[in-house]
Amino acid sequence: MSDEVEKRLATLGALLELKEAVAQGDLKAAQACRDKRLILAVDLFIGDRKRHDALQQLFDESGRWMRGNGSADKVREALKRAIPLFEH
């Protein structure tokens, strides 16, 4: 498996983990995923503007939600935009 495919699959796993945490309203699990996995994924795709921008938006929206300045709906919307970019 190529590095690119491995990076995409690892990122997809992080996105699905975050999606599950948001669905359950589990701020602690969402924060752990964001701080340990999502932040790394943002850097991995710096050369792929479309994926990078989707991840950056998700990182920003999830941070707002965790601080109480945003909504879970905005995080879900960002996830809906990001996940398809990593499925194929």
PyMOL commands that place a pseudoatom at each C-alpha (Angstrom):
pseudoatom trace, name=CA, resn=MET, resi=1, chain=A, elem=C, hetatm=0, pos=[0.000, 0.000, 0.000]
pseudoatom trace, name=CA, resn=SER, resi=2, chain=A, elem=C, hetatm=0, pos=[1.375, 3.407, -0.902]
pseudoatom trace, name=CA, resn=ASP, resi=3, chain=A, elem=C, hetatm=0, pos=[2.115, 6.108, 1.638]
pseudoatom trace, name=CA, resn=GLU, resi=4, chain=A, elem=C, hetatm=0, pos=[-0.639, 8.261, 0.160]
pseudoatom trace, name=CA, resn=VAL, resi=5, chain=A, elem=C, hetatm=0, pos=[-3.245, 5.528, 0.624]
pseudoatom trace, name=CA, resn=GLU, resi=6, chain=A, elem=C, hetatm=0, pos=[-2.047, 4.831, 4.160]
pseudoatom trace, name=CA, resn=LYS, resi=7, chain=A, elem=C, hetatm=0, pos=[-2.273, 8.528, 5.066]
pseudoatom trace, name=CA, resn=ARG, resi=8, chain=A, elem=C, hetatm=0, pos=[-5.781, 8.756, 3.603]
pseudoatom trace, name=CA, resn=LEU, resi=9, chain=A, elem=C, hetatm=0, pos=[-6.966, 5.660, 5.479]
pseudoatom trace, name=CA, resn=ALA, resi=10, chain=A, elem=C, hetatm=0, pos=[-5.449, 6.820, 8.767]
pseudoatom trace, name=CA, resn=THR, resi=11, chain=A, elem=C, hetatm=0, pos=[-7.098, 10.205, 8.328]
pseudoatom trace, name=CA, resn=LEU, resi=12, chain=A, elem=C, hetatm=0, pos=[-10.424, 8.616, 7.443]
pseudoatom trace, name=CA, resn=GLY, resi=13, chain=A, elem=C, hetatm=0, pos=[-10.169, 6.590, 10.654]
pseudoatom trace, name=CA, resn=ALA, resi=14, chain=A, elem=C, hetatm=0, pos=[-9.613, 9.772, 12.652]
pseudoatom trace, name=CA, resn=LEU, resi=15, chain=A, elem=C, hetatm=0, pos=[-12.567, 11.471, 10.955]
pseudoatom trace, name=CA, resn=LEU, resi=16, chain=A, elem=C, hetatm=0, pos=[-14.867, 8.536, 11.679]
pseudoatom trace, name=CA, resn=GLU, resi=17, chain=A, elem=C, hetatm=0, pos=[-13.675, 8.445, 15.287]
pseudoatom trace, name=CA, resn=LEU, resi=18, chain=A, elem=C, hetatm=0, pos=[-14.437, 12.152, 15.650]
pseudoatom trace, name=CA, resn=LYS, resi=19, chain=A, elem=C, hetatm=0, pos=[-17.820, 11.681, 13.967]
pseudoatom trace, name=CA, resn=GLU, resi=20, chain=A, elem=C, hetatm=0, pos=[-18.732, 9.012, 16.517]
pseudoatom trace, name=CA, resn=ALA, resi=21, chain=A, elem=C, hetatm=0, pos=[-17.607, 11.189, 19.435]
pseudoatom trace, name=CA, resn=VAL, resi=22, chain=A, elem=C, hetatm=0, pos=[-19.673, 14.125, 18.167]
pseudoatom trace, name=CA, resn=ALA, resi=23, chain=A, elem=C, hetatm=0, pos=[-22.708, 11.875, 17.624]
pseudoatom trace, name=CA, resn=GLN, resi=24, chain=A, elem=C, hetatm=0, pos=[-22.456, 10.755, 21.245]
pseudoatom trace, name=CA, resn=GLY, resi=25, chain=A, elem=C, hetatm=0, pos=[-21.755, 14.273, 22.516]
pseudoatom trace, name=CA, resn=ASP, resi=26, chain=A, elem=C, hetatm=0, pos=[-18.534, 12.957, 24.053]
pseudoatom trace, name=CA, resn=LEU, resi=27, chain=A, elem=C, hetatm=0, pos=[-16.356, 16.048, 24.361]
pseudoatom trace, name=CA, resn=LYS, resi=28, chain=A, elem=C, hetatm=0, pos=[-13.523, 14.151, 26.034]
pseudoatom trace, name=CA, resn=ALA, resi=29, chain=A, elem=C, hetatm=0, pos=[-13.242, 11.578, 23.229]
pseudoatom trace, name=CA, resn=ALA, resi=30, chain=A, elem=C, hetatm=0, pos=[-13.616, 14.286, 20.583]
pseudoatom trace, name=CA, resn=GLN, resi=31, chain=A, elem=C, hetatm=0, pos=[-10.865, 16.354, 22.172]
pseudoatom trace, name=CA, resn=ALA, resi=32, chain=A, elem=C, hetatm=0, pos=[-8.538, 13.348, 22.397]
pseudoatom trace, name=CA, resn=CYS, resi=33, chain=A, elem=C, hetatm=0, pos=[-9.087, 12.570, 18.710]
pseudoatom trace, name=CA, resn=ARG, resi=34, chain=A, elem=C, hetatm=0, pos=[-8.661, 16.222, 17.715]
pseudoatom trace, name=CA, resn=ASP, resi=35, chain=A, elem=C, hetatm=0, pos=[-5.514, 16.758, 19.776]
pseudoatom trace, name=CA, resn=LYS, resi=36, chain=A, elem=C, hetatm=0, pos=[-3.786, 13.478, 18.912]
pseudoatom trace, name=CA, resn=ARG, resi=37, chain=A, elem=C, hetatm=0, pos=[-4.919, 12.561, 15.401]
pseudoatom trace, name=CA, resn=LEU, resi=38, chain=A, elem=C, hetatm=0, pos=[-6.664, 15.392, 13.600]
pseudoatom trace, name=CA, resn=ILE, resi=39, chain=A, elem=C, hetatm=0, pos=[-3.883, 17.915, 14.186]
pseudoatom trace, name=CA, resn=LEU, resi=40, chain=A, elem=C, hetatm=0, pos=[-1.405, 15.504, 12.572]
pseudoatom trace, name=CA, resn=ALA, resi=41, chain=A, elem=C, hetatm=0, pos=[-3.701, 14.928, 9.599]
pseudoatom trace, name=CA, resn=VAL, resi=42, chain=A, elem=C, hetatm=0, pos=[-3.906, 18.667, 8.919]
pseudoatom trace, name=CA, resn=ASP, resi=43, chain=A, elem=C, hetatm=0, pos=[-0.122, 18.736, 8.535]
pseudoatom trace, name=CA, resn=LEU, resi=44, chain=A, elem=C, hetatm=0, pos=[0.015, 15.544, 6.442]
pseudoatom trace, name=CA, resn=PHE, resi=45, chain=A, elem=C, hetatm=0, pos=[-2.087, 17.088, 3.687]
pseudoatom trace, name=CA, resn=ILE, resi=46, chain=A, elem=C, hetatm=0, pos=[-0.484, 20.534, 3.507]
pseudoatom trace, name=CA, resn=GLY, resi=47, chain=A, elem=C, hetatm=0, pos=[0.310, 19.883, -0.174]
pseudoatom trace, name=CA, resn=ASP, resi=48, chain=A, elem=C, hetatm=0, pos=[-3.277, 18.929, -1.047]
pseudoatom trace, name=CA, resn=ARG, resi=49, chain=A, elem=C, hetatm=0, pos=[-5.207, 22.164, -0.743]
pseudoatom trace, name=CA, resn=LYS, resi=50, chain=A, elem=C, hetatm=0, pos=[-8.698, 20.681, -0.942]
pseudoatom trace, name=CA, resn=ARG, resi=51, chain=A, elem=C, hetatm=0, pos=[-8.103, 18.066, 1.751]
pseudoatom trace, name=CA, resn=HIS, resi=52, chain=A, elem=C, hetatm=0, pos=[-6.007, 20.390, 3.884]
pseudoatom trace, name=CA, resn=ASP, resi=53, chain=A, elem=C, hetatm=0, pos=[-8.664, 23.118, 3.829]
pseudoatom trace, name=CA, resn=ALA, resi=54, chain=A, elem=C, hetatm=0, pos=[-11.410, 20.638, 4.761]
pseudoatom trace, name=CA, resn=LEU, resi=55, chain=A, elem=C, hetatm=0, pos=[-9.335, 19.309, 7.671]
pseudoatom trace, name=CA, resn=GLN, resi=56, chain=A, elem=C, hetatm=0, pos=[-8.396, 22.801, 8.822]
pseudoatom trace, name=CA, resn=GLN, resi=57, chain=A, elem=C, hetatm=0, pos=[-12.049, 23.866, 8.812]
pseudoatom trace, name=CA, resn=LEU, resi=58, chain=A, elem=C, hetatm=0, pos=[-12.976, 20.749, 10.798]
pseudoatom trace, name=CA, resn=PHE, resi=59, chain=A, elem=C, hetatm=0, pos=[-10.148, 21.405, 13.254]
pseudoatom trace, name=CA, resn=ASP, resi=60, chain=A, elem=C, hetatm=0, pos=[-11.346, 24.987, 13.740]
pseudoatom trace, name=CA, resn=GLU, resi=61, chain=A, elem=C, hetatm=0, pos=[-15.049, 24.098, 14.067]
pseudoatom trace, name=CA, resn=SER, resi=62, chain=A, elem=C, hetatm=0, pos=[-14.368, 21.253, 16.483]
pseudoatom trace, name=CA, resn=GLY, resi=63, chain=A, elem=C, hetatm=0, pos=[-12.245, 23.547, 18.620]
pseudoatom trace, name=CA, resn=ARG, resi=64, chain=A, elem=C, hetatm=0, pos=[-15.048, 26.104, 18.790]
pseudoatom trace, name=CA, resn=TRP, resi=65, chain=A, elem=C, hetatm=0, pos=[-17.524, 23.388, 19.758]
pseudoatom trace, name=CA, resn=MET, resi=66, chain=A, elem=C, hetatm=0, pos=[-15.255, 22.085, 22.509]
pseudoatom trace, name=CA, resn=ARG, resi=67, chain=A, elem=C, hetatm=0, pos=[-14.778, 25.573, 23.941]
pseudoatom trace, name=CA, resn=GLY, resi=68, chain=A, elem=C, hetatm=0, pos=[-18.529, 26.185, 23.905]
pseudoatom trace, name=CA, resn=ASN, resi=69, chain=A, elem=C, hetatm=0, pos=[-18.319, 28.822, 21.141]
pseudoatom trace, name=CA, resn=GLY, resi=70, chain=A, elem=C, hetatm=0, pos=[-19.669, 26.639, 18.340]
pseudoatom trace, name=CA, resn=SER, resi=71, chain=A, elem=C, hetatm=0, pos=[-22.158, 23.901, 17.691]
pseudoatom trace, name=CA, resn=ALA, resi=72, chain=A, elem=C, hetatm=0, pos=[-21.992, 20.189, 17.072]
pseudoatom trace, name=CA, resn=ASP, resi=73, chain=A, elem=C, hetatm=0, pos=[-24.040, 20.800, 13.918]
pseudoatom trace, name=CA, resn=LYS, resi=74, chain=A, elem=C, hetatm=0, pos=[-21.198, 22.846, 12.408]
pseudoatom trace, name=CA, resn=VAL, resi=75, chain=A, elem=C, hetatm=0, pos=[-18.763, 20.039, 13.252]
pseudoatom trace, name=CA, resn=ARG, resi=76, chain=A, elem=C, hetatm=0, pos=[-21.101, 17.519, 11.609]
pseudoatom trace, name=CA, resn=GLU, resi=77, chain=A, elem=C, hetatm=0, pos=[-21.298, 19.720, 8.495]
pseudoatom trace, name=CA, resn=ALA, resi=78, chain=A, elem=C, hetatm=0, pos=[-17.498, 19.964, 8.353]
pseudoatom trace, name=CA, resn=LEU, resi=79, chain=A, elem=C, hetatm=0, pos=[-17.257, 16.183, 8.755]
pseudoatom trace, name=CA, resn=LYS, resi=80, chain=A, elem=C, hetatm=0, pos=[-19.746, 15.661, 5.901]
pseudoatom trace, name=CA, resn=ARG, resi=81, chain=A, elem=C, hetatm=0, pos=[-17.502, 17.756, 3.651]
pseudoatom trace, name=CA, resn=ALA, resi=82, chain=A, elem=C, hetatm=0, pos=[-14.236, 16.154, 4.772]
pseudoatom trace, name=CA, resn=ILE, resi=83, chain=A, elem=C, hetatm=0, pos=[-15.044, 12.435, 4.908]
pseudoatom trace, name=CA, resn=PRO, resi=84, chain=A, elem=C, hetatm=0, pos=[-15.768, 11.947, 1.170]
pseudoatom trace, name=CA, resn=LEU, resi=85, chain=A, elem=C, hetatm=0, pos=[-12.364, 13.464, 0.328]
pseudoatom trace, name=CA, resn=PHE, resi=86, chain=A, elem=C, hetatm=0, pos=[-10.660, 10.562, 2.104]
pseudoatom trace, name=CA, resn=GLU, resi=87, chain=A, elem=C, hetatm=0, pos=[-12.921, 7.671, 1.109]
pseudoatom trace, name=CA, resn=HIS, resi=88, chain=A, elem=C, hetatm=0, pos=[-11.483, 7.313, -2.401]
for i in range(1, 88): cmd.bond("trace and resi %d" % i, "trace and resi %d" % (i + 1))
show_as sticks, trace
zoom trace
